[in-house]
């Protein structure tokens, strides 16, 4: 358990409420922006004051409610949306990237995104690419052993998310180690793939802060899954990226969800231990069978709620997250896969 940097913010999260707009440090604001259809409820957008306006880290979903909340939060800090000079997007998911294009339309701000996520924009959010992405997802689910009656529903479960995004190509590609060049801020990008191929965090070494996006959260762990747009072994990437941020000597972590917290290294160690436990659990499930599909392995694991109560969209995520762990075990020579429709997994 990590220490909350602000008890009121944690209390709002734990109580199912909505935290206040908050002045975190001189020149730095935390603005909660609502997420319409997600149990996370809100994304924390951070506004960094500049001599001529503000830069923001992440943006929120593209809904009128979210835009209004962001505008009100900026207003509490003494700014307007037209004052936004830069939108630093940690990753491509709608609650982080969705409003970026709309903000640029209003303010002329530049949008920054890692190239690995920029390459995914067309297939994920453009009408011309979505059908191919759904077809590729369906094939992955077939190979995972998902029952036929569920295939179409699960394959297309996230297609509607494109309606919460204003499609916008980035103006600037942010690479690992880049200094962002924001006046008054010593902000450097750290590439942290896993949750998405191009996820980045931002470290402010002078102020000893880490803007962690979804990479490190205080209580939950981000989904790390194999899917048509993922890297071949995203869990390996994620664990390596955790080690990369663990080395930073910071006083406070500013995540995109839940609440700000202290003790970065302790939290990273806890997340790594969680995945080690999950890997052992999945290895045991496969070892108890005689050729196990990914779907069978997923249904045999412990989840936060009973499997039959998990909605279809989340079941697909659970399957693909299980697949990421199976792939990691295969790469380490601890499991073997017999390819087919479906693939079958065996102990070594």
C-alpha positions, -999 to 999 in steps of 0.1 A, spaced: 0 0 0 14 33 -11 9 66 7 -16 90 -9 0 124 -17 -34 140 -9 -58 122 14 -89 141 1 -81 129 -34 -79 93 -23 -110 96 -2 -129 109 -33 -117 78 -52 -125 53 -25 -159 69 -19 -170 68 -55 -169 105 -58 -151 131 -79 -120 149 -66 -117 187 -66 -96 207 -91 -64 210 -71 -32 232 -72 -6 205 -66 24 227 -67 31 262 -78 23 263 -115 8 227 -115 -29 218 -114 -48 185 -113 -81 185 -132 -105 155 -130 -122 149 -163 -152 124 -163 -151 92 -183 -187 83 -194 -187 45 -196 -159 33 -175 -156 22 -138 -125 44 -135 -149 74 -136 -124 101 -145 -89 108 -159 -66 132 -141 -54 159 -165 -24 179 -154 -20 215 -164 15 230 -163 17 268 -163 38 284 -190 47 321 -195 21 324 -222 -5 298 -212 -6 261 -202 5 227 -214 -16 197 -204 -7 161 -198 -35 140 -214 -69 154 -224 -99 131 -216 -127 115 -237 -143 136 -264 -177 143 -249 -193 176 -241 -193 168 -204 -156 160 -205 -148 192 -224 -169 212 -200 -151 197 -170 -117 204 -185 -127 240 -194 -140 245 -158 -108 231 -143 -87 253 -164 -109 282 -154 -103 275 -117 -66 278 -125 -71 311 -142 -70 299 -178 -92 290 -208 -90 262 -233 -77 288 -258 -46 292 -235 -35 255 -241 -3 255 -260 5 218 -259 -12 185 -253 12 158 -242 -6 125 -247 8 96 -226 -9 70 -249 -36 64 -275 -65 53 -254 -97 75 -257 -96 88 -221 -62 102 -228 -62 111 -265 -99 116 -273 -102 154 -266 -67 163 -280 -80 171 -315 -109 192 -302 -85 212 -280 -62 218 -309 -91 231 -330 -100 256 -303 -65 267 -292 -40 258 -319 -21 237 -294 4 212 -307 -3 175 -299 26 152 -289 24 114 -291 50 86 -293 54 73 -329 45 37 -319 10 49 -309 8 74 -338 11 45 -362 -20 29 -348 -44 58 -352 -59 50 -386 -68 14 -378 -82 23 -344 -101 55 -350 -106 60 -387 -138 45 -402 -116 31 -431 -95 10 -408 -119 -3 -381 -134 -32 -401 -99 -47 -406 -91 -43 -369 -122 -60 -359 -115 -89 -383 -80 -93 -369 -94 -93 -334 -119 -120 -343 -91 -142 -356 -72 -137 -324 -102 -147 -304 -108 -178 -326 -72 -189 -319 -78 -182 -282 -107 -207 -281 -135 -182 -275 -169 -200 -281 -184 -193 -315 -216 -176 -302 -194 -149 -285 -170 -142 -313 -187 -114 -331 -198 -96 -299 -164 -97 -284 -145 -89 -316 -164 -57 -321 -168 -47 -285 -145 -17 -286 -155 -3 -321 -178 22 -305 -149 38 -287 -139 57 -318 -170 79 -312 -153 93 -282 -122 105 -301 -116 135 -324 -92 120 -349 -60 141 -349 -26 133 -361 1 145 -337 21 176 -346 51 162 -328 64 127 -323 78 123 -288 107 98 -285 122 82 -255 145 107 -237 131 138 -255 132 170 -236 98 187 -242 111 222 -242 84 237 -221 95 270 -206 100 267 -168 98 229 -169 125 202 -170 102 176 -185 117 145 -202 98 117 -219 103 81 -209 91 54 -232 71 28 -212 55 4 -236 32 -24 -225 -3 -9 -217 0 5 -253 30 2 -276 37 39 -274 29 47 -238 52 74 -224 57 89 -189 71 123 -182 97 129 -155 103 163 -140 137 159 -124 140 194 -109 107 191 -92 111 154 -85 78 144 -101 67 116 -124 36 119 -146 30 82 -150 -1 80 -172 -15 45 -168 19 28 -165 20 29 -127 -12 35 -107 -15 35 -69 -40 7 -64 -48 -11 -97 -27 -24 -125 -32 -14 -161 -43 -40 -187 -13 -54 -206 -27 -76 -234 -20 -92 -267 -42 -78 -293 -40 -69 -331 -22 -36 -323 1 -48 -295 37 -58 -296 44 -95 -298 53 -98 -261 38 -68 -244 42 -81 -209 79 -84 -214 79 -48 -226 59 -37 -196 80 -53 -170 112 -39 -186 95 -4 -186 86 -7 -150 123 -12 -142 131 19 -163 109 41 -142 118 25 -109 153 41 -111 139 77 -109 143 93 -75 111 113 -73 90 125 -44 56 121 -60 39 102 -87 10 118 -107 -10 91 -124 -39 94 -148 -63 76 -125 -72 72 -88 -49 95 -68 -14 109 -65 10 89 -44 44 85 -30 69 55 -29 74 49 -66 99 20 -61 76 2 -36 47 4 -60 67 -9 -89 80 -38 -68 44 -46 -58 32 -46 -95 61 -68 -106 52 -92 -77 16 -92 -88 25 -103 -123 49 -130 -110 20 -144 -90 -3 -143 -120 23 -160 -142 26 -188 -116 -12 -191 -114 -16 -194 -152 13 -219 -154 -5 -240 -128 -38 -239 -147 -21 -250 -179 -2 -277 -161 -34 -291 -147 -49 -297 -182 -41 -316 -213 -39 -289 -239 -56 -257 -226 -69 -228 -247 -63 -193 -237 -101 -188 -231 -101 -219 -208 -71 -206 -189 -88 -172 -185 -120 -187 -172 -100 -208 -147 -83 -178 -131 -93 -157 -101 -107 -123 -111 -120 -94 -90 -155 -106 -97 -171 -139 -107 -165 -147 -144 -202 -149 -152 -207 -113 -140 -180 -98 -161 -194 -79 -192 -183 -91 -227 -160 -62 -233 -141 -69 -201 -141 -107 -208 -123 -99 -240 -97 -79 -221 -93 -107 -196 -87 -132 -224 -62 -110 -241 -44 -102 -208 -42 -139 -201 -27 -144 -236 0 -118 -228 10 -139 -198 9 -171 -218 32 -155 -245 56 -144 -218 58 -179 -203 63 -194 -238 91 -169 -245 108 -181 -213 105 -217 -222 80 -225 -194 51 -233 -217 47 -245 -253 20 -237 -278 6 -260 -305 -8 -236 -331 -43 -241 -345 -78 -229 -342 -76 -228 -313 -40 -228 -301 -34 -252 -273 -10 -246 -244 10 -273 -226 36 -273 -198 72 -279 -207 
